[in-house]
Structure formats: C-alpha cells, structure tokens
Amino acid sequence: MNEITILKRNKLFANIKEADIPAMLKCLGTRRQSFQKGEYICMAGRTEPAVGILLSSEAQITKENRLGDAMIVGTIRTGDLFGEVYACMGKSVLPVSVVALGKCDVLLLHVERIIHTCQSACPFHQQLITNLLRIMAEKTAMLSRKMEFIAYKTIRSRLEAYFYDRMEQCGSNEFIIPLNRNELADYLCVDRSAMCRELSHMKADGLLDYKGNHFYWLKKDG
C-alpha cells in the first residue's frame, strides 16, 4: 500500500481529494522518518510534540511512573494518527513515549501549519481544521467512555461494561474487540492475568463465549 492510499484512509484527510494530497503535504512541511524495532519515535521529556501518522508496522505509546515502570497507554497501527492532542496543547515536550514495534516509517506534520491557513489560502486547509477538530472530539468521547468503564470496582463489572458498549456499537451480541489481551487489560486498568482468569470464569458461568478477539455474549438480560 503506497503512502497516498494510507493517508487517504486517515480521518485527517477525510473529504479531501486524493489528487490534492501531494500538494497538501508540501504545504504542511511534512517530513518522513524511519525507525528500527525498539527505537523511540518520540521520547517523553525530550521530544517536541508533532502530529504523526504511522505509515508502516506498529508502535506502542508508553508512559513511565515515578518508579520508572512503563505502562502501555495504547498501540498505534499502520495509518493511525498520534501526537495531535499534545501538539495542539502547545507543550514544549511530550509526556509520553512512542516506541517502534517493528521497522516503522512515520510522517510528521507541523500542527501550526494545519491549524493556520497559509498565504496561498489552499482550499483544503479549512477541511483539515474541521477534520482535526472532529478527531479531537472523538478521542475526548473515547476517554469519557473509558472513565465510565474504570469507575466500576471489579474486573468483571469493567469487562461487562466494555462488552455492553461493544455490543451497542456493533448492534449484535456477537462482536470483535480491537484490542489484544494486554491492550484490553491496560485499557481497563487491571492486571492481565487476573483479567484472563475472570474471562475464564465468565465463560464457565455461561455469560459469554470467545475465541481470540471474537466474542459471543450469552447472558440474557432481565
């Protein structure tokens, strides 16, 4: 998959003609960088915030606590946008790190060139600003949902709340979750081993069935 095809699928470029993307990239002053597996794409406390788009492979967002232990915040996959929140906040350095999980190509954009129209008054700039605002709003809504999930005290109740949300989005009792077990445990702020045990208990209790990330909710409400 070439770069333009990947970018066209990114929400930042929604409603923008594919033929306009090369000129847009030039106007935005983008730069492309490559990273080997294990290298830091961004390092907390050192890297200046920028809007990034992962063009290949996967990367992981991590944050260290005061003891130096790294917590996985999320996983970035090919085509995903990252760093836009911190870039828009105007911070001098990032509070999180992004580590390459494989050989990665990354496209970096200056946020100032996105949110401020250029002297040429390129017609796509207003659409870019609209797209960026929509992305920020969606991420705010996602964070709000996460806070609702982790407000529950037990692992089972957090899992149930998350699964009900997935079922509502899919409109079915059969659904696929976009997270692996490590990512799901980090997302719900629970221990992975304890969460996997609870999933086994829920399966044994006849609440659900699953194979990998494919789940079937069996519990009858009411």
Salt bridges, closest charged atoms under 4 A:
GLU3 OE1 - ARG32 NH1 2.55
GLU58 OE2 - ARG77 NE 3.54
GLU84 OE2 - LYS139 NZ 2.54
ASP105 OD2 - ARG32 NH2 3.51
GLU138 OE1 - LYS11 NZ 2.87
ASP165 OD2 - ARG145 NE 3.55
GLU174 OE2 - HIS214 NE2 2.75
GLU183 OE1 - ARG77 NH2 3.18
GLU198 OE2 - ARG156 NE 2.65
ASP205 OD2 - ARG156 NH2 2.95
ASP209 OD1 - LYS203 NZ 3.40
